[in-house]
Amino acid sequence: MATVYLCIGTQKTGTTSLQRFMAMNKEALRKQGFCYPGMDFLGFESIYNKRNGHFLAYLSFNEERVRNREEERKKREEAYSMLAQAAKEYPNIVLSDEVIWYQCKKYKNFWQEVVEEFKKINCEVKVVVYLRRQDLVLQSLWNQRVKRKPCITQTFDEWLQENGHKWFPLDYYGHLMKIAKVVGKENIFVRVFEKGQFEGAENSLLSDYMQTIGLQMTDEFIIDKQEVNFALSGNFIMMKQIMNSMPEYLEMDNFMWEELVSASVCQASQNKHEKTSMLSYEEGQLFMQQFEEGNRRVAQEFLGREDGVLFREPIPNLPKWRVNEETMNRDMLTFLVEMFCKYENEIRELNTRIEDLEKEMGIVGREQKKLANRSGLVSKGYRKVKRMIKNGALQ
């Protein structure tokens, strides 16, 4: 029987980096009996290419925004059919998609169906989940909604008051127990997303992840150190909120958000002393109180910690974020420079392509002239022979 390691996030715990790593190292994984199958054949958007577990959480809607459950079923059947073949060759299969953590709530009997379907193809399911402190997740979720589609214009306080995070299970214990009732508590690997709690050879997220699913790091593995999915910080959050409020901007498919993030990262790296929080220290403490008992039980029952401590990093006493008018001109200029540089590079690339096309067209033009000349000579020769025949010179 093959083992399926189903990595369900949660969001904002480095899942994108881990997915990239697995997708880049399929041959090295194969040598250790692991498969990270590609699901491109399912026809999802390109953003899901490395999130090979997306078929489990896939939601399909028709033009009237009505769930197309038949389409969802077909995608899952196609995926299970392919995985059945993989299970015959590999003892371990790794699937990953962070949206499963919350999307599973939208399916009736989600986990029962997952376990039953994998059992049909001779696979047992083990769930891997990374947990991040709830006050940090809260801020990251809001930041992501400002940064990426569907974009929002609400301030953090407005979003919090309107319970904009209700779709995301922050009661970790309650949600884990629902999964455990079907999968079994012994088959859930809970890890904590804190630098000081990562295990493995390098005490990093990657080494912790590999140790969790039973992989050994070798020289064959390629490590892509490119960081992805940065958050917006400082004044750049407000800039994006203003952009999100403009209908013309939204029609341009989130235009310029990448340059805004690049500018934000640039300034954050140069001005580390400007760190802030969307929650005041007192607000953070108050928010976390509601999760104290659940977090204690997660630590004890899933991690075997007698002290009941799940998150060890204290809530930092940072100033609450406010628009910084003193640095606004600097940040705006940084954003404009990032934008100008990107489009200058694109213009250069386009000019190069135009020059290459002109050269190709020039070659084509010369070849066409040669062919035309040859055609003219042939035509001229044909007419000459025809006259000679007519005049009796050729019999």
Salt bridges, closest charged atoms under 4 A:
GLU27 OE2 - ARG30 NH2 2.52
GLU70 OE2 - ARG73 NH2 2.16
GLU71 OE2 - LYS75 NZ 3.77
GLU72 OE2 - ARG67 NE 2.69
GLU77 OE2 - ARG73 NH1 2.26
ASP97 OD1 - ARG51 NE 2.83
ASP97 OD2 - HIS54 ND1 2.74
GLU98 OE1 - ARG51 NE 3.91
GLU117 OE2 - LYS120 NZ 3.14
ASP135 OD1 - ARG133 NE 2.59
ASP157 OD2 - LYS320 NZ 3.43
GLU199 OE2 - ARG191 NH2 3.75
ASP208 OD2 - ARG191 NH2 2.81
GLU220 OE1 - LYS31 NZ 2.53
ASP224 OD2 - ARG20 NH2 2.29
ASP253 OD1 - LYS149 NZ 3.14
GLU258 OE1 - LYS342 NZ 3.77
GLU259 OE2 - LYS342 NZ 2.83
GLU274 OE2 - HIS273 NE2 3.88
GLU274 OE2 - ARG330 NH1 3.32
GLU283 OE1 - LYS320 NZ 3.15
GLU293 OE2 - ARG296 NH2 2.36
GLU301 OE1 - LYS185 NZ 2.82
GLU301 OE2 - ARG297 NE 3.25
ASP331 OD1 - ARG330 NH2 2.90
GLU344 OE2 - ARG348 NE 3.20
GLU367 OE2 - LYS370 NZ 3.73
